[in-house]
Amino acid sequence: MTAIFPIITIPDPVLRKEAAPVERVDEELARLAGDMLATMYDAPGIGLAAPQIGISRRLIVMDPAKDDAPKTPLVMVNPKLLERSEEMRMHEEGCLSIPDFTAELERPARVRVAFLDLKGEKQEKELTDIWATLVQHEIDHLNGVLFIDYLSRLKRDMVVKKFTKAKRAEAL
Ligand code: NI
């Protein structure tokens, strides 16, 4: 049985916390990763970091495959960026924690990432294109960084304000 978690949106403070390293890769963690993938596909989204479901641990799941393409899920435990290319790529990013908002952002086009897989084994991967953008976006989540942080302050404040107001209205 997989569980679908509610996704936490801004301005929840858990999204701004630095997540703690995963200390043990076990069955429970594998189950959590499976639930995160199910939550991500259900949203639908192409990436999800554990803090987005309120778990402040360094665990991310990704799959940029289009709806009709075969699934290509990738789970990373304690991911770490080792190298970034000087070459950049533009992408229109969105985030499940900031619904209905996207913005064009430039990030390194190629990155090298070290991580543990769900067997607890060390892996290294070079990622390009959408995968490069995606993994940088998700690792940012583990450091309390959101893609709106790369926008102008004016634009970022506008987005945050909109969500703060919406939350207040919901609370009434
Ligand atoms: Ni995100």
Backbone and ligand atoms as CSV (ligand in chain L), in Angstrom:
chain,resi,resn,atom,element,x,y,z
A,1,MET,N,N,0.845,-1.208,0.000
A,1,MET,CA,C,0.000,0.000,0.000
A,1,MET,C,C,0.875,1.250,0.000
A,2,THR,N,N,0.634,2.075,-0.987
A,2,THR,CA,C,1.361,3.355,-0.968
A,2,THR,C,C,0.439,4.435,-0.416
A,3,ALA,N,N,1.048,5.411,0.178
A,3,ALA,CA,C,0.295,6.533,0.742
A,3,ALA,C,C,0.583,7.789,-0.065
A,4,ILE,N,N,-0.453,8.581,-0.241
A,4,ILE,CA,C,-0.283,9.886,-0.884
A,4,ILE,C,C,-0.281,10.930,0.235
A,5,PHE,N,N,0.785,11.683,0.307
A,5,PHE,CA,C,0.901,12.707,1.353
A,5,PHE,C,C,0.356,14.049,0.869
A,6,PRO,N,N,-0.173,14.846,1.789
A,6,PRO,CA,C,-0.474,16.229,1.416
A,6,PRO,C,C,0.848,16.980,1.192
A,7,ILE,N,N,0.879,17.838,0.196
A,7,ILE,CA,C,2.099,18.599,-0.091
A,7,ILE,C,C,2.026,19.964,0.586
A,8,ILE,N,N,3.101,20.265,1.284
A,8,ILE,CA,C,3.170,21.512,2.047
A,8,ILE,C,C,3.532,22.676,1.123
A,9,THR,N,N,2.835,23.788,1.298
A,9,THR,CA,C,3.095,24.955,0.446
A,9,THR,C,C,3.678,26.116,1.273
A,10,ILE,N,N,4.255,27.089,0.548
A,10,ILE,CA,C,4.789,28.271,1.227
A,10,ILE,C,C,3.631,29.032,1.859
A,11,PRO,N,N,3.831,29.752,2.937
A,11,PRO,CA,C,5.118,30.018,3.605
A,11,PRO,C,C,5.423,29.101,4.784
A,12,ASP,N,N,5.113,27.843,4.719
A,12,ASP,CA,C,5.391,26.926,5.835
A,12,ASP,C,C,6.903,26.882,6.144
A,13,PRO,N,N,7.269,27.082,7.415
A,13,PRO,CA,C,8.695,27.166,7.771
A,13,PRO,C,C,9.502,25.887,7.509
A,14,VAL,N,N,8.832,24.728,7.407
A,14,VAL,CA,C,9.596,23.484,7.157
A,14,VAL,C,C,10.315,23.560,5.802
A,15,LEU,N,N,9.773,24.355,4.885
A,15,LEU,CA,C,10.380,24.500,3.553
A,15,LEU,C,C,11.644,25.354,3.596
A,16,ARG,N,N,11.865,26.019,4.723
A,16,ARG,CA,C,13.030,26.901,4.860
A,16,ARG,C,C,14.111,26.327,5.761
A,17,LYS,N,N,13.870,25.119,6.269
A,17,LYS,CA,C,14.823,24.482,7.173
A,17,LYS,C,C,15.858,23.685,6.388
A,18,GLU,N,N,17.070,23.640,6.920
A,18,GLU,CA,C,18.057,22.739,6.326
A,18,GLU,C,C,17.730,21.320,6.794
A,19,ALA,N,N,17.548,20.413,5.852
A,19,ALA,CA,C,17.157,19.043,6.206
A,19,ALA,C,C,18.355,18.254,6.733
A,20,ALA,N,N,18.086,17.328,7.645
A,20,ALA,CA,C,19.149,16.517,8.250
A,20,ALA,C,C,19.483,15.323,7.355
A,21,PRO,N,N,20.739,14.876,7.365
A,21,PRO,CA,C,21.108,13.702,6.575
A,21,PRO,C,C,20.320,12.468,7.014
A,22,VAL,N,N,20.062,11.592,6.063
A,22,VAL,CA,C,19.455,10.297,6.373
A,22,VAL,C,C,20.552,9.430,6.974
A,23,GLU,N,N,20.282,8.841,8.127
A,23,GLU,CA,C,21.327,8.064,8.783
A,23,GLU,C,C,21.270,6.592,8.446
A,24,ARG,N,N,20.082,6.118,8.157
A,24,ARG,CA,C,19.996,4.693,7.848
A,24,ARG,C,C,19.115,4.447,6.633
A,25,VAL,N,N,19.663,3.741,5.656
A,25,VAL,CA,C,18.888,3.375,4.478
A,25,VAL,C,C,18.325,1.980,4.746
A,26,ASP,N,N,17.029,1.929,5.022
A,26,ASP,CA,C,16.406,0.639,5.350
A,26,ASP,C,C,15.053,0.527,4.640
A,27,GLU,N,N,14.303,-0.477,5.018
A,27,GLU,CA,C,13.020,-0.723,4.378
A,27,GLU,C,C,12.043,0.442,4.574
A,28,GLU,N,N,12.114,1.021,5.750
A,28,GLU,CA,C,11.219,2.131,6.067
A,28,GLU,C,C,11.490,3.316,5.139
A,29,LEU,N,N,12.780,3.553,4.878
A,29,LEU,CA,C,13.149,4.649,3.984
A,29,LEU,C,C,12.695,4.345,2.551
A,30,ALA,N,N,12.845,3.094,2.139
A,30,ALA,CA,C,12.419,2.688,0.795
A,30,ALA,C,C,10.902,2.886,0.656
A,31,ARG,N,N,10.176,2.562,1.726
A,31,ARG,CA,C,8.729,2.758,1.691
A,31,ARG,C,C,8.394,4.238,1.565
A,32,LEU,N,N,9.111,5.067,2.330
A,32,LEU,CA,C,8.893,6.512,2.269
A,32,LEU,C,C,9.169,7.034,0.856
A,33,ALA,N,N,10.270,6.565,0.240
A,33,ALA,CA,C,10.613,7.000,-1.118
A,33,ALA,C,C,9.505,6.600,-2.095
A,34,GLY,N,N,8.962,5.392,-1.908
A,34,GLY,CA,C,7.860,4.923,-2.758
A,34,GLY,C,C,6.622,5.793,-2.590
A,35,ASP,N,N,6.331,6.158,-1.360
A,35,ASP,CA,C,5.190,7.033,-1.092
A,35,ASP,C,C,5.420,8.426,-1.685
A,36,MET,N,N,6.671,8.875,-1.625
A,36,MET,CA,C,6.973,10.193,-2.200
A,36,MET,C,C,6.801,10.175,-3.719
A,37,LEU,N,N,7.237,9.083,-4.358
A,37,LEU,CA,C,7.045,8.963,-5.812
A,37,LEU,C,C,5.547,8.963,-6.145
A,38,ALA,N,N,4.774,8.186,-5.374
A,38,ALA,CA,C,3.326,8.127,-5.613
A,38,ALA,C,C,2.698,9.507,-5.436
A,39,THR,N,N,3.146,10.221,-4.420
A,39,THR,CA,C,2.636,11.573,-4.153
A,39,THR,C,C,2.986,12.513,-5.309
A,40,MET,N,N,4.212,12.376,-5.798
A,40,MET,CA,C,4.681,13.222,-6.905
A,40,MET,C,C,3.896,12.936,-8.189
A,41,TYR,N,N,3.716,11.647,-8.519
A,41,TYR,CA,C,2.972,11.298,-9.738
A,41,TYR,C,C,1.515,11.745,-9.613
A,42,ASP,N,N,0.981,11.637,-8.413
A,42,ASP,CA,C,-0.413,11.985,-8.186
A,42,ASP,C,C,-0.655,13.491,-8.328
A,43,ALA,N,N,0.363,14.294,-7.998
A,43,ALA,CA,C,0.168,15.760,-7.906
A,43,ALA,C,C,-0.408,16.426,-9.165
A,44,PRO,N,N,0.080,16.265,-10.384
A,44,PRO,CA,C,1.309,15.584,-10.762
A,44,PRO,C,C,2.483,16.549,-10.783
A,45,GLY,N,N,3.662,15.967,-10.526
A,45,GLY,CA,C,4.893,16.760,-10.580
A,45,GLY,C,C,6.020,15.895,-11.069
A,46,ILE,N,N,7.202,16.499,-11.234
A,46,ILE,CA,C,8.347,15.746,-11.752
A,46,ILE,C,C,9.459,15.615,-10.720
A,47,GLY,N,N,9.278,16.231,-9.545
A,47,GLY,CA,C,10.269,16.117,-8.483
A,47,GLY,C,C,9.636,16.408,-7.144
A,48,LEU,N,N,10.172,15.781,-6.101
A,48,LEU,CA,C,9.657,16.033,-4.748
A,48,LEU,C,C,10.779,15.790,-3.740
A,49,ALA,N,N,10.892,16.695,-2.802
A,49,ALA,CA,C,11.882,16.558,-1.728
A,49,ALA,C,C,11.129,16.306,-0.422
A,50,ALA,N,N,11.726,15.502,0.468
A,50,ALA,CA,C,11.036,15.107,1.703
A,50,ALA,C,C,10.478,16.295,2.514
A,51,PRO,N,N,11.203,17.427,2.594
A,51,PRO,CA,C,10.627,18.553,3.356
A,51,PRO,C,C,9.255,19.006,2.836
A,52,GLN,N,N,8.992,18.744,1.557
A,52,GLN,CA,C,7.706,19.152,0.981
A,52,GLN,C,C,6.527,18.331,1.501
A,53,ILE,N,N,6.830,17.203,2.170
A,53,ILE,CA,C,5.759,16.488,2.858
A,53,ILE,C,C,5.991,16.551,4.373
A,54,GLY,N,N,6.791,17.521,4.778
A,54,GLY,CA,C,6.971,17.801,6.196
A,54,GLY,C,C,8.031,16.949,6.873
A,55,ILE,N,N,8.841,16.230,6.084
A,55,ILE,CA,C,9.890,15.391,6.666
A,55,ILE,C,C,11.241,16.016,6.335
A,56,SER,N,N,11.874,16.560,7.357
A,56,SER,CA,C,13.090,17.327,7.132
A,56,SER,C,C,14.322,16.415,7.072
A,57,ARG,N,N,14.364,15.597,6.017
A,57,ARG,CA,C,15.453,14.650,5.789
A,57,ARG,C,C,15.938,14.779,4.351
A,58,ARG,N,N,17.206,14.416,4.125
A,58,ARG,CA,C,17.791,14.613,2.788
A,58,ARG,C,C,17.451,13.437,1.856
A,59,LEU,N,N,16.271,13.506,1.309
A,59,LEU,CA,C,15.757,12.472,0.415
A,59,LEU,C,C,14.954,13.158,-0.694
A,60,ILE,N,N,15.277,12.824,-1.952
A,60,ILE,CA,C,14.549,13.413,-3.077
A,60,ILE,C,C,14.140,12.319,-4.072
A,61,VAL,N,N,13.052,12.558,-4.766
A,61,VAL,CA,C,12.612,11.655,-5.834
A,61,VAL,C,C,12.336,12.502,-7.078
A,62,MET,N,N,12.602,11.913,-8.232
A,62,MET,CA,C,12.450,12.656,-9.488
A,62,MET,C,C,11.987,11.730,-10.603
A,63,ASP,N,N,11.250,12.286,-11.535
A,63,ASP,CA,C,10.944,11.604,-12.790
A,63,ASP,C,C,10.382,12.610,-13.788
A,64,PRO,N,N,11.229,13.053,-14.715
A,64,PRO,CA,C,10.768,14.052,-15.686
A,64,PRO,C,C,10.077,13.449,-16.916
A,65,ALA,N,N,9.844,12.118,-16.916
A,65,ALA,CA,C,9.228,11.493,-18.094
A,65,ALA,C,C,7.824,12.057,-18.333
A,66,LYS,N,N,7.513,12.245,-19.592
A,66,LYS,CA,C,6.179,12.745,-19.952
A,66,LYS,C,C,5.125,11.678,-19.649
A,67,ASP,N,N,3.873,12.127,-19.498
A,67,ASP,CA,C,2.762,11.243,-19.098
A,67,ASP,C,C,2.699,9.927,-19.858
A,68,ASP,N,N,2.872,10.009,-21.181
A,68,ASP,CA,C,2.680,8.818,-22.008
A,68,ASP,C,C,3.963,7.987,-22.164
A,69,ALA,N,N,5.078,8.494,-21.643
A,69,ALA,CA,C,6.353,7.772,-21.752
A,69,ALA,C,C,6.514,6.809,-20.573
A,70,PRO,N,N,7.373,5.784,-20.748
A,70,PRO,CA,C,7.627,4.879,-19.610
A,70,PRO,C,C,8.244,5.650,-18.441
A,71,LYS,N,N,7.908,5.236,-17.246
A,71,LYS,CA,C,8.393,5.938,-16.054
A,71,LYS,C,C,9.899,5.732,-15.866
A,72,THR,N,N,10.571,6.780,-15.370
A,72,THR,CA,C,12.017,6.728,-15.131
A,72,THR,C,C,12.341,7.310,-13.754
A,73,PRO,N,N,11.796,6.687,-12.693
A,73,PRO,CA,C,11.989,7.273,-11.366
A,73,PRO,C,C,13.443,7.179,-10.892
A,74,LEU,N,N,13.885,8.203,-10.214
A,74,LEU,CA,C,15.221,8.209,-9.617
A,74,LEU,C,C,15.113,8.737,-8.196
A,75,VAL,N,N,15.633,7.951,-7.251
A,75,VAL,CA,C,15.605,8.324,-5.835
A,75,VAL,C,C,17.036,8.603,-5.391
A,76,MET,N,N,17.240,9.688,-4.673
A,76,MET,CA,C,18.571,9.989,-4.147
A,76,MET,C,C,18.497,10.250,-2.656
A,77,VAL,N,N,19.348,9.546,-1.930
A,77,VAL,CA,C,19.469,9.740,-0.486
A,77,VAL,C,C,20.750,10.545,-0.252
A,78,ASN,N,N,20.664,11.568,0.579
A,78,ASN,CA,C,21.812,12.442,0.889
A,78,ASN,C,C,22.549,12.921,-0.375
A,79,PRO,N,N,21.835,13.454,-1.350
A,79,PRO,CA,C,22.500,13.884,-2.592
A,79,PRO,C,C,23.423,15.084,-2.350
A,80,LYS,N,N,24.506,15.098,-3.128
A,80,LYS,CA,C,25.470,16.180,-2.985
A,80,LYS,C,C,25.990,16.575,-4.363
A,81,LEU,N,N,25.947,17.870,-4.664
A,81,LEU,CA,C,26.473,18.345,-5.947
A,81,LEU,C,C,27.993,18.359,-5.879
A,82,LEU,N,N,28.635,17.653,-6.808
A,82,LEU,CA,C,30.094,17.617,-6.817
A,82,LEU,C,C,30.663,18.623,-7.802
A,83,GLU,N,N,30.007,18.741,-8.943
A,83,GLU,CA,C,30.472,19.655,-9.995
A,83,GLU,C,C,29.288,20.251,-10.725
A,84,ARG,N,N,29.490,21.489,-11.182
A,84,ARG,CA,C,28.481,22.142,-12.027
A,84,ARG,C,C,29.182,22.709,-13.247
A,85,SER,N,N,28.566,22.632,-14.400
A,85,SER,CA,C,29.183,23.193,-15.610
A,85,SER,C,C,29.069,24.710,-15.598
A,86,GLU,N,N,29.978,25.342,-16.340
A,86,GLU,CA,C,29.846,26.793,-16.507
A,86,GLU,C,C,28.727,27.091,-17.473
A,87,GLU,N,N,28.544,26.180,-18.388
A,87,GLU,CA,C,27.454,26.328,-19.359
A,87,GLU,C,C,26.126,26.290,-18.597
A,88,MET,N,N,25.214,27.167,-18.984
A,88,MET,CA,C,23.935,27.257,-18.285
A,88,MET,C,C,22.804,26.802,-19.199
A,89,ARG,N,N,21.672,26.501,-18.604
A,89,ARG,CA,C,20.481,26.228,-19.409
A,89,ARG,C,C,19.282,26.891,-18.749
A,90,MET,N,N,18.359,27.320,-19.613
A,90,MET,CA,C,17.148,27.995,-19.141
A,90,MET,C,C,16.036,26.977,-19.051
A,91,HIS,N,N,15.208,27.160,-18.047
A,91,HIS,CA,C,14.059,26.274,-17.932
A,91,HIS,C,C,12.943,27.010,-17.206
A,92,GLU,N,N,11.724,26.755,-17.627
A,92,GLU,CA,C,10.604,27.351,-16.914
A,92,GLU,C,C,10.265,26.433,-15.747
A,93,GLU,N,N,10.616,26.871,-14.550
A,93,GLU,CA,C,10.453,26.024,-13.362
A,93,GLU,C,C,9.159,26.317,-12.627
A,94,GLY,N,N,8.674,25.268,-12.000
A,94,GLY,CA,C,7.546,25.400,-11.099
A,94,GLY,C,C,7.880,24.580,-9.871
A,95,CYS,N,N,6.986,24.551,-8.901
A,95,CYS,CA,C,7.252,23.811,-7.666
A,95,CYS,C,C,5.912,23.428,-7.048
A,96,LEU,N,N,5.809,22.171,-6.604
A,96,LEU,CA,C,4.541,21.726,-6.012
A,96,LEU,C,C,4.224,22.490,-4.723
A,97,SER,N,N,5.236,23.108,-4.124
A,97,SER,CA,C,5.004,23.885,-2.900
A,97,SER,C,C,4.635,25.335,-3.189
A,98,ILE,N,N,4.657,25.689,-4.490
A,98,ILE,CA,C,4.273,27.046,-4.904
A,98,ILE,C,C,3.337,26.890,-6.107
A,99,PRO,N,N,2.119,26.380,-5.869
A,99,PRO,CA,C,1.247,26.020,-6.995
A,99,PRO,C,C,0.914,27.216,-7.894
A,100,ASP,N,N,0.712,26.906,-9.153
A,100,ASP,CA,C,0.257,27.905,-10.133
A,100,ASP,C,C,1.209,29.070,-10.318
A,101,PHE,N,N,2.490,28.835,-10.125
A,101,PHE,CA,C,3.453,29.891,-10.418
A,101,PHE,C,C,4.664,29.261,-11.094
A,102,THR,N,N,5.081,29.833,-12.206
A,102,THR,CA,C,6.301,29.364,-12.862
A,102,THR,C,C,7.159,30.570,-13.224
A,103,ALA,N,N,8.442,30.335,-13.402
A,103,ALA,CA,C,9.339,31.400,-13.836
A,103,ALA,C,C,10.532,30.784,-14.547
A,104,GLU,N,N,11.036,31.517,-15.542
A,104,GLU,CA,C,12.223,31.075,-16.273
A,104,GLU,C,C,13.439,31.300,-15.403
A,105,LEU,N,N,14.264,30.256,-15.332
A,105,LEU,CA,C,15.442,30.332,-14.476
A,105,LEU,C,C,16.629,29.731,-15.197
A,106,GLU,N,N,17.809,30.263,-14.913
A,106,GLU,CA,C,19.020,29.739,-15.508
A,106,GLU,C,C,19.819,29.005,-14.428
A,107,ARG,N,N,20.211,27.760,-14.744
A,107,ARG,CA,C,21.065,26.990,-13.828
A,107,ARG,C,C,22.121,26.280,-14.655
A,108,PRO,N,N,23.190,25.805,-14.012
A,108,PRO,CA,C,24.195,25.019,-14.746
A,108,PRO,C,C,23.554,23.881,-15.541
A,109,ALA,N,N,24.058,23.678,-16.765
A,109,ALA,CA,C,23.445,22.728,-17.694
A,109,ALA,C,C,23.822,21.286,-17.397
A,110,ARG,N,N,24.973,21.090,-16.724
A,110,ARG,CA,C,25.428,19.740,-16.399
A,110,ARG,C,C,25.929,19.724,-14.966
A,111,VAL,N,N,25.575,18.683,-14.246
A,111,VAL,CA,C,26.063,18.565,-12.864
A,111,VAL,C,C,26.476,17.129,-12.584
A,112,ARG,N,N,27.361,16.995,-11.628
A,112,ARG,CA,C,27.756,15.675,-11.159
A,112,ARG,C,C,27.281,15.573,-9.709
A,113,VAL,N,N,26.563,14.488,-9.419
A,113,VAL,CA,C,25.939,14.340,-8.106
A,113,VAL,C,C,26.365,13.028,-7.467
A,114,ALA,N,N,26.693,13.063,-6.180
A,114,ALA,CA,C,26.944,11.853,-5.399
A,114,ALA,C,C,25.741,11.637,-4.499
A,115,PHE,N,N,25.366,10.394,-4.306
A,115,PHE,CA,C,24.209,10.090,-3.454
A,115,PHE,C,C,24.239,8.622,-3.059
A,116,LEU,N,N,23.349,8.238,-2.174
A,116,LEU,CA,C,23.160,6.825,-1.853
A,116,LEU,C,C,21.885,6.364,-2.532
A,117,ASP,N,N,21.899,5.144,-3.050
A,117,ASP,CA,C,20.657,4.589,-3.583
A,117,ASP,C,C,19.911,3.889,-2.444
A,118,LEU,N,N,18.794,3.261,-2.774
A,118,LEU,CA,C,17.954,2.666,-1.722
A,118,LEU,C,C,18.525,1.366,-1.152
A,119,LYS,N,N,19.675,0.937,-1.727
A,119,LYS,CA,C,20.379,-0.189,-1.102
A,119,LYS,C,C,21.460,0.332,-0.165
A,120,GLY,N,N,21.565,1.658,-0.096
A,120,GLY,CA,C,22.591,2.261,0.752
A,120,GLY,C,C,23.945,2.292,0.076
A,121,GLU,N,N,23.954,2.071,-1.252
A,121,GLU,CA,C,25.223,2.070,-1.973
A,121,GLU,C,C,25.536,3.429,-2.567
A,122,LYS,N,N,26.818,3.769,-2.544
A,122,LYS,CA,C,27.265,5.053,-3.083
A,122,LYS,C,C,27.166,5.071,-4.594
A,123,GLN,N,N,26.606,6.125,-5.124
A,123,GLN,CA,C,26.476,6.276,-6.577
A,123,GLN,C,C,26.964,7.665,-6.969
A,124,GLU,N,N,27.385,7.764,-8.223
A,124,GLU,CA,C,27.694,9.076,-8.782
A,124,GLU,C,C,27.083,9.128,-10.155
A,125,LYS,N,N,26.511,10.276,-10.494
A,125,LYS,CA,C,25.826,10.390,-11.777
A,125,LYS,C,C,26.089,11.763,-12.364
A,126,GLU,N,N,26.275,11.784,-13.690
A,126,GLU,CA,C,26.322,13.064,-14.379
A,126,GLU,C,C,24.961,13.282,-15.006
A,127,LEU,N,N,24.379,14.425,-14.746
A,127,LEU,CA,C,23.028,14.698,-15.245
A,127,LEU,C,C,23.038,15.930,-16.132
A,128,THR,N,N,22.229,15.862,-17.203
A,128,THR,CA,C,22.147,16.974,-18.151
A,128,THR,C,C,20.681,17.320,-18.392
A,129,ASP,N,N,20.476,18.362,-19.185
A,129,ASP,CA,C,19.135,18.780,-19.616
A,129,ASP,C,C,18.182,18.972,-18.433
A,130,ILE,N,N,16.962,18.457,-18.601
A,130,ILE,CA,C,15.948,18.628,-17.561
A,130,ILE,C,C,16.393,17.975,-16.245
A,131,TRP,N,N,17.121,16.856,-16.346
A,131,TRP,CA,C,17.596,16.168,-15.130
A,131,TRP,C,C,18.515,17.063,-14.306
A,132,ALA,N,N,19.352,17.837,-14.989
A,132,ALA,CA,C,20.283,18.733,-14.284
A,132,ALA,C,C,19.509,19.814,-13.535
A,133,THR,N,N,18.535,20.397,-14.229
A,133,THR,CA,C,17.702,21.425,-13.598
A,133,THR,C,C,16.966,20.849,-12.392
A,134,LEU,N,N,16.371,19.694,-12.631
A,134,LEU,CA,C,15.548,19.038,-11.620
A,134,LEU,C,C,16.343,18.718,-10.350
A,135,VAL,N,N,17.492,18.109,-10.519
A,135,VAL,CA,C,18.242,17.691,-9.331
A,135,VAL,C,C,18.725,18.917,-8.540
A,136,GLN,N,N,19.039,20.001,-9.233
A,136,GLN,CA,C,19.463,21.214,-8.522
A,136,GLN,C,C,18.296,21.822,-7.759
A,137,HIS,N,N,17.122,21.806,-8.387
A,137,HIS,CA,C,15.909,22.320,-7.730
A,137,HIS,C,C,15.612,21.509,-6.460
A,138,GLU,N,N,15.712,20.183,-6.565
A,138,GLU,CA,C,15.373,19.328,-5.413
A,138,GLU,C,C,16.423,19.413,-4.308
A,139,ILE,N,N,17.697,19.469,-4.679
A,139,ILE,CA,C,18.735,19.602,-3.641
A,139,ILE,C,C,18.578,20.946,-2.926
A,140,ASP,N,N,18.211,21.980,-3.678
A,140,ASP,CA,C,17.927,23.277,-3.043
A,140,ASP,C,C,16.898,23.121,-1.921
A,141,HIS,N,N,15.851,22.328,-2.176
A,141,HIS,CA,C,14.809,22.127,-1.155
A,141,HIS,C,C,15.420,21.622,0.153
A,142,LEU,N,N,16.441,20.770,0.053
A,142,LEU,CA,C,17.057,20.192,1.251
A,142,LEU,C,C,17.835,21.239,2.038
A,143,ASN,N,N,18.143,22.348,1.359
A,143,ASN,CA,C,18.864,23.436,2.013
A,143,ASN,C,C,17.955,24.618,2.332
A,144,GLY,N,N,16.661,24.400,2.228
A,144,GLY,CA,C,15.704,25.458,2.547
A,144,GLY,C,C,15.617,26.533,1.478
A,145,VAL,N,N,16.096,26.191,0.277
A,145,VAL,CA,C,16.104,27.171,-0.822
A,145,VAL,C,C,14.989,26.841,-1.809
A,146,LEU,N,N,14.266,27.865,-2.241
A,146,LEU,CA,C,13.178,27.693,-3.216
A,146,LEU,C,C,13.531,28.418,-4.503
A,147,PHE,N,N,12.952,27.981,-5.624
A,147,PHE,CA,C,13.360,28.591,-6.905
A,147,PHE,C,C,13.015,30.067,-6.981
A,148,ILE,N,N,12.029,30.496,-6.210
A,148,ILE,CA,C,11.686,31.927,-6.224
A,148,ILE,C,C,12.803,32.777,-5.607
A,149,ASP,N,N,13.723,32.137,-4.876
A,149,ASP,CA,C,14.834,32.886,-4.277
A,149,ASP,C,C,15.779,33.440,-5.338
A,150,TYR,N,N,15.724,32.873,-6.554
A,150,TYR,CA,C,16.594,33.354,-7.626
A,150,TYR,C,C,15.955,34.495,-8.417
A,151,LEU,N,N,14.718,34.816,-8.108
A,151,LEU,CA,C,14.042,35.902,-8.820
A,151,LEU,C,C,14.389,37.230,-8.150
A,152,SER,N,N,13.960,38.313,-8.761
A,152,SER,CA,C,14.166,39.610,-8.126
A,152,SER,C,C,13.386,39.624,-6.811
A,153,ARG,N,N,13.840,40.427,-5.892
A,153,ARG,CA,C,13.201,40.483,-4.580
A,153,ARG,C,C,11.738,40.899,-4.705
A,154,LEU,N,N,11.494,41.822,-5.608
A,154,LEU,CA,C,10.140,42.328,-5.817
A,154,LEU,C,C,9.205,41.200,-6.225
A,155,LYS,N,N,9.669,40.425,-7.194
A,155,LYS,CA,C,8.862,39.330,-7.714
A,155,LYS,C,C,8.628,38.273,-6.628
A,156,ARG,N,N,9.701,37.954,-5.898
A,156,ARG,CA,C,9.609,36.939,-4.851
A,156,ARG,C,C,8.623,37.379,-3.757
A,157,ASP,N,N,8.757,38.612,-3.340
A,157,ASP,CA,C,7.863,39.134,-2.296
A,157,ASP,C,C,6.409,39.074,-2.727
A,158,MET,N,N,6.185,39.336,-4.019
A,158,MET,CA,C,4.811,39.297,-4.545
A,158,MET,C,C,4.224,37.896,-4.415
A,159,VAL,N,N,5.038,36.909,-4.786
A,159,VAL,CA,C,4.580,35.511,-4.736
A,159,VAL,C,C,4.301,35.099,-3.295
A,160,VAL,N,N,5.235,35.385,-2.402
A,160,VAL,CA,C,5.101,34.992,-0.995
A,160,VAL,C,C,3.861,35.650,-0.382
A,161,LYS,N,N,3.659,36.920,-0.697
A,161,LYS,CA,C,2.522,37.677,-0.164
A,161,LYS,C,C,1.206,37.037,-0.584
A,162,LYS,N,N,1.161,36.644,-1.859
A,162,LYS,CA,C,-0.058,36.034,-2.390
A,162,LYS,C,C,-0.418,34.780,-1.583
A,163,PHE,N,N,0.619,33.967,-1.288
A,163,PHE,CA,C,0.374,32.722,-0.562
A,163,PHE,C,C,0.068,32.967,0.907
A,164,THR,N,N,0.702,33.962,1.492
A,164,THR,CA,C,0.453,34.283,2.899
A,164,THR,C,C,-1.007,34.712,3.042
A,165,LYS,N,N,-1.464,35.532,2.122
A,165,LYS,CA,C,-2.860,36.007,2.130
A,165,LYS,C,C,-3.825,34.861,1.950
A,166,ALA,N,N,-3.502,33.959,1.022
A,166,ALA,CA,C,-4.388,32.822,0.750
A,166,ALA,C,C,-4.526,31.940,1.984
A,167,LYS,N,N,-3.393,31.739,2.705
A,167,LYS,CA,C,-3.397,30.901,3.913
A,167,LYS,C,C,-4.268,31.546,4.971
A,168,ARG,N,N,-4.154,32.859,5.108
A,168,ARG,CA,C,-4.916,33.567,6.132
A,168,ARG,C,C,-6.417,33.423,5.832
A,169,ALA,N,N,-6.755,33.555,4.579
A,169,ALA,CA,C,-8.172,33.444,4.190
A,169,ALA,C,C,-8.695,32.042,4.513
A,170,GLU,N,N,-7.841,31.033,4.253
A,170,GLU,CA,C,-8.215,29.645,4.514
A,170,GLU,C,C,-8.482,29.427,6.001
A,171,ALA,N,N,-7.722,30.096,6.844
A,171,ALA,CA,C,-7.801,29.887,8.281
A,171,ALA,C,C,-9.093,30.433,8.886
A,172,LEU,N,N,-9.747,31.305,8.175
A,172,LEU,CA,C,-10.967,31.927,8.720
A,172,LEU,C,C,-12.135,30.951,8.797
L,1,NI,NI,NI,10.059,22.355,-5.721
